[in-house]
């Protein structure tokens, strides 16, 4: 759509387009066919994903740590399941720093005599937990004023490096998730970002 019309549409708007609107927006019949067939594939995939999520949700044994992770604004059913299942027993991490490292939320540079000697094991940790941490951070920045303030502060400090600022929010959330899962307590934004 963007290539042929020159304008960008939101996903929801594209899904709401009728065939009549498509024929007025696009010049050729083949373009209309390409867009409608892509939308039909997306619709089919959306139904399959929903069915798979419901099946997984029914078959999982929800632990108390999963229930407590749901108290975090920005962590929904899918992220809580990912964090719980991929982290495993939280007692295997001796400290919160080890857990944050497993989430790939800490820097892994090698320092000697105050000088940087290269990067360390940057792929250490679990990729799915790292993904879940970054997704939770993105949602937290939308719904939690404390997370938004931290993001803005880190963004200004890092000269508009958005990835670094998001990673700082993810680090705080991963630390909070460690304590939530270890102590089985509900989430408190003032403690996490205070």
N, CA and C atoms as an extended XYZ file, in Angstrom:
582
Properties=species:S:1:pos:R:3:atomname:S:1:resname:S:1:resid:I:1 pbc="F F F"
N         0.830       -1.192        0.000 N   UNK     1
C         0.000        0.000        0.000 CA  UNK     1
C         0.868        1.246        0.000 C   UNK     1
N         1.904        1.246        0.832 N   UNK     2
C         2.775        2.422        0.907 CA  UNK     2
C         3.526        2.628       -0.410 C   UNK     2
N         3.934        1.539       -1.017 N   UNK     3
C         4.687        1.636       -2.262 CA  UNK     3
C         3.829        2.204       -3.391 C   UNK     3
N         2.578        1.804       -3.469 N   UNK     4
C         1.739        2.195       -4.597 CA  UNK     4
C         0.945        3.471       -4.365 C   UNK     4
N         0.643        3.785       -3.103 N   UNK     5
C        -0.145        4.994       -2.851 CA  UNK     5
C         0.711        6.161       -2.402 C   UNK     5
N         1.893        5.888       -1.867 N   UNK     6
C         2.761        6.964       -1.382 CA  UNK     6
C         2.418        7.424        0.016 C   UNK     6
N         1.425        6.825        0.646 N   UNK     7
C         1.077        7.199        2.013 CA  UNK     7
C         1.051        5.951        2.882 C   UNK     7
N         1.270        6.165        4.171 N   UNK     8
C         1.319        5.045        5.102 CA  UNK     8
C        -0.016        4.937        5.831 C   UNK     8
N        -0.429        3.703        6.060 N   UNK     9
C        -1.674        3.426        6.762 CA  UNK     9
C        -1.366        2.646        8.024 C   UNK     9
N        -2.171        2.881        9.040 N   UNK    10
C        -2.064        2.055       10.245 CA  UNK    10
C        -2.626        0.676        9.944 C   UNK    10
N        -2.168       -0.323       10.698 N   UNK    11
C        -2.598       -1.697       10.472 CA  UNK    11
C        -4.108       -1.821       10.614 C   UNK    11
N        -4.654       -1.179       11.639 N   UNK    12
C        -6.093       -1.259       11.860 CA  UNK    12
C        -6.857       -0.669       10.682 C   UNK    12
N        -6.367        0.418       10.134 N   UNK    13
C        -7.024        1.056        8.988 CA  UNK    13
C        -6.969        0.145        7.758 C   UNK    13
N        -5.842       -0.509        7.542 N   UNK    14
C        -5.718       -1.422        6.397 CA  UNK    14
C        -6.680       -2.589        6.552 C   UNK    14
N        -6.836       -3.082        7.767 N   UNK    15
C        -7.740       -4.212        7.998 CA  UNK    15
C        -9.197       -3.826        7.778 C   UNK    15
N        -9.508       -2.549        7.970 N   UNK    16
C       -10.885       -2.090        7.810 CA  UNK    16
C       -11.225       -1.714        6.371 C   UNK    16
N       -10.240       -1.684        5.477 N   UNK    17
C       -10.492       -1.296        4.091 CA  UNK    17
C       -11.415       -2.282        3.398 C   UNK    17
N       -12.367       -1.749        2.650 N   UNK    18
C       -13.234       -2.594        1.843 CA  UNK    18
C       -12.648       -2.708        0.438 C   UNK    18
N       -13.181       -3.639       -0.326 N   UNK    19
C       -12.690       -3.832       -1.694 CA  UNK    19
C       -12.950       -2.585       -2.537 C   UNK    19
N       -14.061       -1.902       -2.285 N   UNK    20
C       -14.389       -0.671       -3.019 CA  UNK    20
C       -13.341        0.411       -2.729 C   UNK    20
N       -12.968        0.567       -1.464 N   UNK    21
C       -11.946        1.559       -1.117 CA  UNK    21
C       -10.596        1.206       -1.731 C   UNK    21
N       -10.270       -0.092       -1.743 N   UNK    22
C        -9.009       -0.521       -2.340 CA  UNK    22
C        -8.947       -0.194       -3.826 C   UNK    22
N       -10.058       -0.390       -4.524 N   UNK    23
C       -10.047       -0.094       -5.969 CA  UNK    23
C        -9.906        1.396       -6.236 C   UNK    23
N       -10.381        2.233       -5.332 N   UNK    24
C       -10.187        3.674       -5.525 CA  UNK    24
C        -8.778        4.107       -5.159 C   UNK    24
N        -8.153        3.418       -4.188 N   UNK    25
C        -6.798        3.782       -3.767 CA  UNK    25
C        -5.721        3.260       -4.709 C   UNK    25
N        -5.909        2.051       -5.209 N   UNK    26
C        -4.892        1.415       -6.048 CA  UNK    26
C        -5.306        1.455       -7.511 C   UNK    26
N        -4.321        1.646       -8.377 N   UNK    27
C        -4.602        1.849       -9.799 CA  UNK    27
C        -4.935        0.546      -10.521 C   UNK    27
N        -4.244       -0.517      -10.221 N   UNK    28
C        -4.402       -1.755      -10.989 CA  UNK    28
C        -5.135       -2.822      -10.177 C   UNK    28
N        -5.827       -3.688      -10.895 N   UNK    29
C        -6.565       -4.784      -10.276 CA  UNK    29
C        -5.625       -5.780       -9.590 C   UNK    29
N        -4.419       -5.977      -10.140 N   UNK    30
C        -3.464       -6.916       -9.542 CA  UNK    30
C        -2.968       -6.415       -8.193 C   UNK    30
N        -2.856       -5.104       -8.045 N   UNK    31
C        -2.450       -4.541       -6.761 CA  UNK    31
C        -3.533       -4.782       -5.706 C   UNK    31
N        -4.787       -4.608       -6.106 N   UNK    32
C        -5.905       -4.865       -5.195 CA  UNK    32
C        -5.909       -6.338       -4.784 C   UNK    32
N        -5.669       -7.219       -5.745 N   UNK    33
C        -5.623       -8.652       -5.460 CA  UNK    33
C        -4.484       -8.989       -4.496 C   UNK    33
N        -3.328       -8.372       -4.700 N   UNK    34
C        -2.179       -8.626       -3.823 CA  UNK    34
C        -2.480       -8.191       -2.387 C   UNK    34
N        -3.086       -7.025       -2.226 N   UNK    35
C        -3.389       -6.522       -0.885 CA  UNK    35
C        -4.466       -7.379       -0.224 C   UNK    35
N        -5.520       -7.711       -0.937 N   UNK    36
C        -6.592       -8.518       -0.328 CA  UNK    36
C        -6.114       -9.920        0.023 C   UNK    36
N        -5.260      -10.507       -0.819 N   UNK    37
C        -4.756      -11.846       -0.482 CA  UNK    37
C        -3.827      -11.793        0.725 C   UNK    37
N        -3.027      -10.751        0.839 N   UNK    38
C        -2.163      -10.596        2.024 CA  UNK    38
C        -3.004      -10.417        3.278 C   UNK    38
N        -4.082       -9.648        3.172 N   UNK    39
C        -4.959       -9.456        4.328 CA  UNK    39
C        -5.645      -10.752        4.732 C   UNK    39
N        -6.001      -11.583        3.760 N   UNK    40
C        -6.628      -12.870        4.078 CA  UNK    40
C        -5.636      -13.803        4.777 C   UNK    40
N        -4.389      -13.782        4.338 N   UNK    41
C        -3.355      -14.593        4.995 CA  UNK    41
C        -3.136      -14.113        6.422 C   UNK    41
N        -3.074      -12.793        6.612 N   UNK    42
C        -2.894      -12.243        7.960 CA  UNK    42
C        -4.064      -12.606        8.866 C   UNK    42
N        -5.261      -12.564        8.333 N   UNK    43
C        -6.437      -12.908        9.117 CA  UNK    43
C        -6.396      -14.379        9.540 C   UNK    43
N        -6.012      -15.243        8.611 N   UNK    44
C        -5.892      -16.674        8.924 CA  UNK    44
C        -4.821      -16.908        9.988 C   UNK    44
N        -3.688      -16.239        9.853 N   UNK    45
C        -2.615      -16.386       10.839 CA  UNK    45
C        -3.044      -15.870       12.210 C   UNK    45
N        -3.787      -14.774       12.228 N   UNK    46
C        -4.251      -14.217       13.497 CA  UNK    46
C        -5.139      -15.230       14.221 C   UNK    46
N        -6.011      -15.898       13.500 N   UNK    47
C        -6.879      -16.914       14.112 CA  UNK    47
C        -6.056      -18.099       14.611 C   UNK    47
N        -5.058      -18.529       13.851 N   UNK    48
C        -4.217      -19.648       14.272 CA  UNK    48
C        -3.410      -19.283       15.516 C   UNK    48
N        -2.879      -18.075       15.557 N   UNK    49
C        -2.100      -17.627       16.719 CA  UNK    49
C        -2.988      -17.583       17.956 C   UNK    49
N        -4.198      -17.072       17.813 N   UNK    50
C        -5.132      -17.018       18.940 CA  UNK    50
C        -5.447      -18.421       19.455 C   UNK    50
N        -5.677      -19.346       18.536 N   UNK    51
C        -5.975      -20.724       18.926 CA  UNK    51
C        -4.788      -21.357       19.656 C   UNK    51
N        -3.568      -21.141       19.140 N   UNK    52
C        -2.379      -21.693       19.790 CA  UNK    52
C        -2.174      -21.093       21.182 C   UNK    52
N        -2.363      -19.788       21.315 N   UNK    53
C        -2.200      -19.140       22.616 CA  UNK    53
C        -3.195      -19.685       23.630 C   UNK    53
N        -4.441      -19.888       23.200 N   UNK    54
C        -5.449      -20.429       24.115 CA  UNK    54
C        -5.110      -21.854       24.536 C   UNK    54
N        -4.613      -22.655       23.607 N   UNK    55
C        -4.243      -24.034       23.924 CA  UNK    55
C        -3.073      -24.071       24.903 C   UNK    55
N        -2.075      -23.257       24.657 N   UNK    56
C        -0.912      -23.199       25.557 CA  UNK    56
C        -1.345      -22.714       26.929 C   UNK    56
N        -2.202      -21.721       26.963 N   UNK    57
C        -2.662      -21.169       28.241 CA  UNK    57
C        -3.408      -22.221       29.062 C   UNK    57
N        -4.203      -23.054       28.398 N   UNK    58
C        -4.935      -24.109       29.107 CA  UNK    58
C        -4.006      -25.192       29.641 C   UNK    58
N        -2.961      -25.509       28.904 N   UNK    59
C        -2.090      -26.634       29.268 CA  UNK    59
C        -1.019      -26.266       30.279 C   UNK    59
N        -0.736      -24.986       30.437 N   UNK    60
C         0.311      -24.571       31.369 CA  UNK    60
C        -0.176      -24.675       32.804 C   UNK    60
N         0.745      -25.032       33.656 N   UNK    61
C         0.480      -25.019       35.088 CA  UNK    61
C         0.986      -23.670       35.591 C   UNK    61
N         0.062      -22.819       35.954 N   UNK    62
C         0.435      -21.471       36.358 CA  UNK    62
C         0.964      -21.470       37.786 C   UNK    62
N         2.161      -20.994       37.919 N   UNK    63
C         2.827      -20.949       39.214 CA  UNK    63
C         2.492      -19.637       39.916 C   UNK    63
N         2.757      -19.547       41.203 N   UNK    64
C         2.531      -18.278       41.906 CA  UNK    64
C         3.376      -17.137       41.334 C   UNK    64
N         4.577      -17.443       40.839 N   UNK    65
C         5.404      -16.375       40.266 CA  UNK    65
C         4.779      -15.833       38.987 C   UNK    65
N         4.132      -16.693       38.208 N   UNK    66
C         3.420      -16.243       37.008 CA  UNK    66
C         2.297      -15.280       37.391 C   UNK    66
N         1.544      -15.642       38.418 N   UNK    67
C         0.431      -14.793       38.857 CA  UNK    67
C         0.937      -13.431       39.338 C   UNK    67
N         2.082      -13.419       40.011 N   UNK    68
C         2.625      -12.146       40.494 CA  UNK    68
C         3.181      -11.301       39.349 C   UNK    68
N         3.732      -11.941       38.327 N   UNK    69
C         4.234      -11.182       37.175 CA  UNK    69
C         3.110      -10.468       36.436 C   UNK    69
N         1.906      -11.009       36.515 N   UNK    70
C         0.767      -10.361       35.860 CA  UNK    70
C         0.386       -9.038       36.523 C   UNK    70
N         0.911       -8.775       37.730 N   UNK    71
C         0.613       -7.511       38.397 CA  UNK    71
C         1.426       -6.358       37.831 C   UNK    71
N         2.434       -6.651       37.031 N   UNK    72
C         3.262       -5.604       36.421 CA  UNK    72
C         2.518       -5.027       35.227 C   UNK    72
N         2.345       -3.703       35.225 N   UNK    73
C         1.726       -3.058       34.077 CA  UNK    73
C         2.654       -3.203       32.881 C   UNK    73
N         2.148       -3.770       31.803 N   UNK    74
C         2.975       -3.975       30.620 CA  UNK    74
C         3.367       -5.419       30.413 C   UNK    74
N         3.217       -6.241       31.449 N   UNK    75
C         3.483       -7.672       31.296 CA  UNK    75
C         2.138       -8.375       31.285 C   UNK    75
N         1.801       -8.884       30.129 N   UNK    76
C         0.548       -9.614       29.973 CA  UNK    76
C         0.779      -11.104       30.068 C   UNK    76
N        -0.218      -11.835       29.604 N   UNK    77
C        -0.189      -13.287       29.700 CA  UNK    77
C         1.012      -13.885       28.971 C   UNK    77
N         1.258      -13.433       27.742 N   UNK    78
C         2.325      -14.021       26.933 CA  UNK    78
C         3.711      -13.713       27.499 C   UNK    78
N         3.948      -12.467       27.907 N   UNK    79
C         5.258      -12.118       28.463 CA  UNK    79
C         5.484      -12.797       29.806 C   UNK    79
N         4.443      -12.878       30.623 N   UNK    80
C         4.586      -13.551       31.922 CA  UNK    80
C         4.902      -15.031       31.730 C   UNK    80
N         4.249      -15.661       30.765 N   UNK    81
C         4.536      -17.068       30.492 CA  UNK    81
C         5.965      -17.247       29.998 C   UNK    81
N         6.387      -16.367       29.104 N   UNK    82
C         7.750      -16.460       28.569 CA  UNK    82
C         8.780      -16.298       29.670 C   UNK    82
N         8.612      -15.281       30.492 N   UNK    83
C         9.583      -15.020       31.562 CA  UNK    83
C         9.603      -16.186       32.550 C   UNK    83
N         8.438      -16.662       32.947 N   UNK    84
C         8.364      -17.743       33.924 CA  UNK    84
C         8.967      -19.037       33.397 C   UNK    84
N         8.568      -19.412       32.181 N   UNK    85
C         9.030      -20.692       31.647 CA  UNK    85
C        10.507      -20.675       31.272 C   UNK    85
N        10.978      -19.593       30.693 N   UNK    86
C        12.369      -19.551       30.248 CA  UNK    86
C        13.348      -19.263       31.380 C   UNK    86
N        12.882      -18.623       32.437 N   UNK    87
C        13.762      -18.361       33.577 CA  UNK    87
C        13.931      -19.615       34.426 C   UNK    87
N        12.868      -20.355       34.591 N   UNK    88
C        12.949      -21.557       35.417 CA  UNK    88
C        12.915      -21.210       36.889 C   UNK    88
N        13.582      -22.002       37.688 N   UNK    89
C        13.620      -21.775       39.138 CA  UNK    89
C        14.454      -20.535       39.432 C   UNK    89
N        13.842      -19.555       40.069 N   UNK    90
C        14.520      -18.276       40.331 CA  UNK    90
C        15.629      -18.442       41.371 C   UNK    90
N        15.554      -19.486       42.168 N   UNK    91
C        16.562      -19.714       43.206 CA  UNK    91
C        17.924      -20.075       42.620 C   UNK    91
N        17.961      -20.426       41.339 N   UNK    92
C        19.253      -20.774       40.732 CA  UNK    92
C        20.134      -19.549       40.498 C   UNK    92
N        19.555      -18.335       40.619 N   UNK    93
C        20.347      -17.116       40.495 CA  UNK    93
C        20.749      -16.650       41.889 C   UNK    93
N        22.048      -16.578       42.163 N   UNK    94
C        22.474      -16.196       43.511 CA  UNK    94
C        22.138      -14.751       43.869 C   UNK    94
N        22.036      -13.876       42.864 N   UNK    95
C        21.726      -12.475       43.151 CA  UNK    95
C        20.918      -11.886       42.002 C   UNK    95
N        20.429      -10.690       42.236 N   UNK    96
C        19.639      -10.002       41.222 CA  UNK    96
C        20.490       -9.647       40.006 C   UNK    96
N        21.771       -9.426       40.212 N   UNK    97
C        22.671       -9.120       39.097 CA  UNK    97
C        22.818      -10.282       38.139 C   UNK    97
N        22.858      -11.481       38.677 N   UNK    98
C        22.946      -12.667       37.825 CA  UNK    98
C        21.677      -12.822       36.981 C   UNK    98
N        20.539      -12.518       37.593 N   UNK    99
C        19.276      -12.603       36.861 CA  UNK    99
C        19.207      -11.543       35.768 C   UNK    99
N        19.661      -10.327       36.060 N   UNK   100
C        19.665       -9.258       35.052 CA  UNK   100
C        20.626       -9.595       33.916 C   UNK   100
N        21.725      -10.256       34.231 N   UNK   101
C        22.662      -10.688       33.201 CA  UNK   101
C        22.033      -11.755       32.317 C   UNK   101
N        21.245      -12.647       32.906 N   UNK   102
C        20.557      -13.683       32.151 CA  UNK   102
C        19.540      -13.067       31.187 C   UNK   102
N        18.999      -11.910       31.569 N   UNK   103
C        18.047      -11.190       30.713 CA  UNK   103
C        18.755      -10.313       29.678 C   UNK   103
N        20.076      -10.356       29.632 N   UNK   104
C        20.900       -9.530       28.733 CA  UNK   104
C        20.643       -8.043       28.938 C   UNK   104
N        20.492       -7.648       30.200 N   UNK   105
C        20.217       -6.255       30.520 CA  UNK   105
C        21.406       -5.547       31.146 C   UNK   105
N        22.560       -6.170       31.171 N   UNK   106
C        23.750       -5.531       31.721 CA  UNK   106
C        24.830       -5.485       30.647 C   UNK   106
N        25.717       -4.542       30.785 N   UNK   107
C        26.811       -4.385       29.842 CA  UNK   107
C        27.859       -5.466       30.087 C   UNK   107
N        28.495       -5.904       29.033 N   UNK   108
C        29.489       -6.972       29.185 CA  UNK   108
C        30.842       -6.538       28.629 C   UNK   108
N        31.295       -5.377       29.044 N   UNK   109
C        32.597       -4.908       28.585 CA  UNK   109
C        33.689       -5.420       29.510 C   UNK   109
N        34.866       -5.574       28.967 N   UNK   110
C        36.025       -5.985       29.752 CA  UNK   110
C        36.872       -4.749       30.019 C   UNK   110
N        37.166       -4.529       31.285 N   UNK   111
C        37.949       -3.362       31.680 CA  UNK   111
C        39.244       -3.830       32.340 C   UNK   111
N        40.308       -3.098       32.047 N   UNK   112
C        41.579       -3.346       32.689 CA  UNK   112
C        42.269       -2.010       32.887 C   UNK   112
N        42.580       -1.715       34.144 N   UNK   113
C        43.252       -0.471       34.486 CA  UNK   113
C        42.437        0.735       34.027 C   UNK   113
N        41.115        0.624       34.119 N   UNK   114
C        40.238        1.730       33.754 CA  UNK   114
C        40.057        1.919       32.253 C   UNK   114
N        40.604        1.022       31.451 N   UNK   115
C        40.487        1.139       29.997 CA  UNK   115
C        39.659       -0.017       29.460 C   UNK   115
N        38.900        0.282       28.442 N   UNK   116
C        38.063       -0.743       27.823 CA  UNK   116
C        38.920       -1.633       26.937 C   UNK   116
N        38.821       -2.928       27.145 N   UNK   117
C        39.636       -3.890       26.398 CA  UNK   117
C        38.798       -4.748       25.457 C   UNK   117
N        37.605       -4.312       25.136 N   UNK   118
C        36.743       -5.066       24.234 CA  UNK   118
C        35.469       -5.485       24.923 C   UNK   118
N        34.628       -6.109       24.162 N   UNK   119
C        33.370       -6.560       24.738 CA  UNK   119
C        33.493       -8.013       25.142 C   UNK   119
N        32.732       -8.348       26.126 N   UNK   120
C        32.763       -9.717       26.624 CA  UNK   120
C        31.751      -10.577       25.908 C   UNK   120
N        31.126      -11.388       26.643 N   UNK   121
C        30.196      -12.369       26.117 CA  UNK   121
C        28.824      -11.720       25.914 C   UNK   121
N        28.667      -10.966       24.810 N   UNK   122
C        27.446      -10.188       24.606 CA  UNK   122
C        26.229      -11.055       24.324 C   UNK   122
N        26.413      -12.281       23.892 N   UNK   123
C        25.294      -13.175       23.630 CA  UNK   123
C        25.020      -14.106       24.810 C   UNK   123
N        25.623      -13.820       25.952 N   UNK   124
C        25.373      -14.610       27.139 CA  UNK   124
C        23.981      -14.275       27.659 C   UNK   124
N        23.273      -15.229       28.167 N   UNK   125
C        21.918      -15.011       28.636 CA  UNK   125
C        20.939      -15.685       27.698 C   UNK   125
N        19.696      -15.449       27.937 N   UNK   126
C        18.652      -16.118       27.180 CA  UNK   126
C        17.977      -15.124       26.230 C   UNK   126
N        17.916      -15.437       24.928 N   UNK   127
C        17.353      -14.476       23.968 CA  UNK   127
C        15.861      -14.223       24.160 C   UNK   127
N        15.094      -15.238       24.567 N   UNK   128
C        13.655      -15.040       24.733 CA  UNK   128
C        13.348      -14.194       25.960 C   UNK   128
N        14.121      -14.381       27.021 N   UNK   129
C        13.919      -13.559       28.212 CA  UNK   129
C        14.361      -12.123       27.915 C   UNK   129
N        15.413      -11.975       27.112 N   UNK   130
C        15.849      -10.634       26.708 CA  UNK   130
C        14.767       -9.950       25.887 C   UNK   130
N        14.144      -10.692       24.971 N   UNK   131
C        13.054      -10.138       24.174 CA  UNK   131
C        11.890       -9.730       25.070 C   UNK   131
N        11.527      -10.597       26.008 N   UNK   132
C        10.406      -10.309       26.902 CA  UNK   132
C        10.692       -9.086       27.765 C   UNK   132
N        11.937       -8.927       28.199 N   UNK   133
C        12.305       -7.764       29.010 CA  UNK   133
C        12.165       -6.470       28.211 C   UNK   133
N        12.620       -6.497       26.971 N   UNK   134
C        12.521       -5.300       26.137 CA  UNK   134
C        11.065       -4.987       25.778 C   UNK   134
N        10.255       -6.000       25.551 N   UNK   135
C         8.827       -5.777       25.269 CA  UNK   135
C         8.127       -5.212       26.499 C   UNK   135
N         8.445       -5.748       27.669 N   UNK   136
C         7.852       -5.239       28.904 CA  UNK   136
C         8.266       -3.798       29.141 C   UNK   136
N         9.511       -3.465       28.813 N   UNK   137
C         9.978       -2.092       28.964 CA  UNK   137
C         9.226       -1.157       28.032 C   UNK   137
N         8.998       -1.597       26.818 N   UNK   138
C         8.263       -0.768       25.853 CA  UNK   138
C         6.848       -0.488       26.353 C   UNK   138
N         6.188       -1.508       26.874 N   UNK   139
C         4.837       -1.325       27.409 CA  UNK   139
C         4.849       -0.485       28.684 C   UNK   139
N         5.844       -0.691       29.510 N   UNK   140
C         5.940        0.074       30.756 CA  UNK   140
C         6.122        1.558       30.478 C   UNK   140
N         6.862        1.873       29.439 N   UNK   141
C         7.059        3.290       29.110 CA  UNK   141
C         5.753        3.948       28.661 C   UNK   141
N         4.817        3.172       28.166 N   UNK   142
C         3.529        3.732       27.762 CA  UNK   142
C         2.577        3.886       28.934 C   UNK   142
N         2.617        2.962       29.904 N   UNK   143
C         1.596        2.925       30.940 CA  UNK   143
C         2.062        3.391       32.317 C   UNK   143
N         3.359        3.475       32.548 N   UNK   144
C         3.852        3.837       33.873 CA  UNK   144
C         4.613        5.156       33.812 C   UNK   144
N         4.146        6.165       34.526 N   UNK   145
C         4.857        7.452       34.521 CA  UNK   145
C         6.283        7.341       35.070 C   UNK   145
N         6.504        6.446       36.033 N   UNK   146
C         7.847        6.275       36.597 CA  UNK   146
C         8.819        5.757       35.540 C   UNK   146
N         8.354        4.791       34.758 N   UNK   147
C         9.200        4.242       33.691 CA  UNK   147
C         9.449        5.285       32.614 C   UNK   147
N         8.438        6.083       32.310 N   UNK   148
C         8.594        7.138       31.306 CA  UNK   148
C         9.619        8.175       31.762 C   UNK   148
N         9.583        8.523       33.055 N   UNK   149
C        10.561        9.494       33.580 CA  UNK   149
C        11.980        8.941       33.493 C   UNK   149
N        12.158        7.667       33.865 N   UNK   150
C        13.489        7.056       33.763 CA  UNK   150
C        13.950        7.043       32.312 C   UNK   150
N        13.054        6.685       31.414 N   UNK   151
C        13.396        6.650       29.989 CA  UNK   151
C        13.828        8.036       29.503 C   UNK   151
N        13.087        9.067       29.845 N   UNK   152
C        13.426       10.425       29.411 CA  UNK   152
C        14.761       10.884       30.000 C   UNK   152
N        14.997       10.535       31.266 N   UNK   153
C        16.260       10.906       31.915 CA  UNK   153
C        17.443       10.212       31.235 C   UNK   153
N        17.310        8.909       30.972 N   UNK   154
C        18.397        8.166       30.310 CA  UNK   154
C        18.566        8.608       28.859 C   UNK   154
N        17.474        8.974       28.212 N   UNK   155
C        17.539        9.441       26.829 CA  UNK   155
C        18.326       10.745       26.743 C   UNK   155
N        18.085       11.651       27.672 N   UNK   156
C        18.815       12.918       27.682 CA  UNK   156
C        20.292       12.701       28.020 C   UNK   156
N        20.549       11.767       28.928 N   UNK   157
C        21.924       11.499       29.349 CA  UNK   157
C        22.740       10.810       28.262 C   UNK   157
N        22.079        9.956       27.462 N   UNK   158
C        22.801        9.171       26.452 CA  UNK   158
C        22.764        9.822       25.064 C   UNK   158
N        22.480       11.089       25.018 N   UNK   159
C        22.453       11.847       23.753 CA  UNK   159
C        21.503       11.215       22.741 C   UNK   159
N        20.250       11.016       23.165 N   UNK   160
C        19.161       10.501       22.325 CA  UNK   160
C        19.397        9.095       21.784 C   UNK   160
N        20.091        8.258       22.539 N   UNK   161
C        20.246        6.859       22.172 CA  UNK   161
C        19.041        6.097       22.738 C   UNK   161
N        18.029        5.874       21.894 N   UNK   162
C        16.780        5.287       22.362 CA  UNK   162
C        16.956        3.848       22.829 C   UNK   162
N        17.830        3.112       22.186 N   UNK   163
C        18.036        1.707       22.568 CA  UNK   163
C        18.642        1.617       23.961 C   UNK   163
N        19.608        2.469       24.228 N   UNK   164
C        20.243        2.473       25.541 CA  UNK   164
C        19.248        2.863       26.629 C   UNK   164
N        18.397        3.836       26.336 N   UNK   165
C        17.403        4.269       27.317 CA  UNK   165
C        16.359        3.178       27.557 C   UNK   165
N        15.925        2.494       26.505 N   UNK   166
C        14.977        1.387       26.671 CA  UNK   166
C        15.604        0.240       27.447 C   UNK   166
N        16.886       -0.009       27.191 N   UNK   167
C        17.590       -1.078       27.898 CA  UNK   167
C        17.676       -0.763       29.387 C   UNK   167
N        17.799        0.515       29.757 N   UNK   168
C        17.836        0.899       31.175 CA  UNK   168
C        16.497        0.596       31.844 C   UNK   168
N        15.404        0.873       31.145 N   UNK   169
C        14.080        0.553       31.685 CA  UNK   169
C        13.919       -0.959       31.798 C   UNK   169
N        14.384       -1.693       30.784 N   UNK   170
C        14.307       -3.162       30.820 CA  UNK   170
C        15.121       -3.718       31.980 C   UNK   170
N        16.272       -3.099       32.263 N   UNK   171
C        17.109       -3.541       33.378 CA  UNK   171
C        16.363       -3.383       34.698 C   UNK   171
N        15.732       -2.219       34.884 N   UNK   172
C        14.973       -1.991       36.119 CA  UNK   172
C        13.827       -2.999       36.246 C   UNK   172
N        13.137       -3.261       35.134 N   UNK   173
C        12.027       -4.207       35.186 CA  UNK   173
C        12.508       -5.639       35.435 C   UNK   173
N        13.642       -6.001       34.856 N   UNK   174
C        14.154       -7.355       35.090 CA  UNK   174
C        14.563       -7.534       36.548 C   UNK   174
N        15.107       -6.486       37.148 N   UNK   175
C        15.432       -6.554       38.574 CA  UNK   175
C        14.156       -6.695       39.406 C   UNK   175
N        13.122       -5.934       39.029 N   UNK   176
C        11.851       -6.009       39.749 CA  UNK   176
C        11.233       -7.401       39.593 C   UNK   176
N        11.315       -7.957       38.399 N   UNK   177
C        10.753       -9.302       38.162 CA  UNK   177
C        11.483      -10.352       38.986 C   UNK   177
N        12.783      -10.180       39.174 N   UNK   178
C        13.538      -11.122       40.001 CA  UNK   178
C        12.962      -11.149       41.421 C   UNK   178
N        12.774       -9.959       42.005 N   UNK   179
C        12.260       -9.894       43.371 CA  UNK   179
C        10.808      -10.356       43.445 C   UNK   179
N        10.025      -10.074       42.409 N   UNK   180
C         8.632      -10.524       42.377 CA  UNK   180
C         8.577      -12.044       42.376 C   UNK   180
N         9.414      -12.663       41.551 N   UNK   181
C         9.404      -14.122       41.448 CA  UNK   181
C        10.033      -14.791       42.667 C   UNK   181
N        11.041      -14.157       43.239 N   UNK   182
C        11.710      -14.760       44.397 CA  UNK   182
C        10.859      -14.670       45.658 C   UNK   182
N        10.298      -13.463       45.912 N   UNK   183
C         9.560      -13.233       47.149 CA  UNK   183
C         8.052      -13.426       47.001 C   UNK   183
N         7.573      -13.629       45.757 N   UNK   184
C         6.147      -13.780       45.459 CA  UNK   184
C         5.331      -12.618       46.008 C   UNK   184
N         5.752      -11.423       45.650 N   UNK   185
C         5.060      -10.200       46.058 CA  UNK   185
C         4.551       -9.485       44.813 C   UNK   185
N         3.492       -8.690       44.940 N   UNK   186
C         3.012       -7.946       43.774 CA  UNK   186
C         3.962       -6.805       43.410 C   UNK   186
N         3.831       -6.333       42.205 N   UNK   187
C         4.693       -5.277       41.658 CA  UNK   187
C         4.337       -3.916       42.254 C   UNK   187
N         5.374       -3.149       42.584 N   UNK   188
C         5.200       -1.776       43.037 CA  UNK   188
C         6.129       -0.901       42.221 C   UNK   188
N         5.565       -0.001       41.429 N   UNK   189
C         6.355        0.842       40.531 CA  UNK   189
C         7.277        1.776       41.304 C   UNK   189
N         6.859        2.227       42.466 N   UNK   190
C         7.700        3.136       43.240 CA  UNK   190
C         8.980        2.452       43.708 C   UNK   190
N         8.893        1.165       44.023 N   UNK   191
C        10.094        0.423       44.420 CA  UNK   191
C        10.976        0.106       43.214 C   UNK   191
N        10.353       -0.200       42.102 N   UNK   192
C        11.133       -0.582       40.916 CA  UNK   192
C        11.884        0.595       40.323 C   UNK   192
N        11.258        1.761       40.265 N   UNK   193
C        11.875        2.902       39.615 CA  UNK   193
C        12.236        4.008       40.579 C   UNK   193
N        12.120        3.740       41.879 N   UNK   194
C        12.399        4.766       42.880 CA  UNK   194
C        13.840        4.902       43.225 C   UNK   194
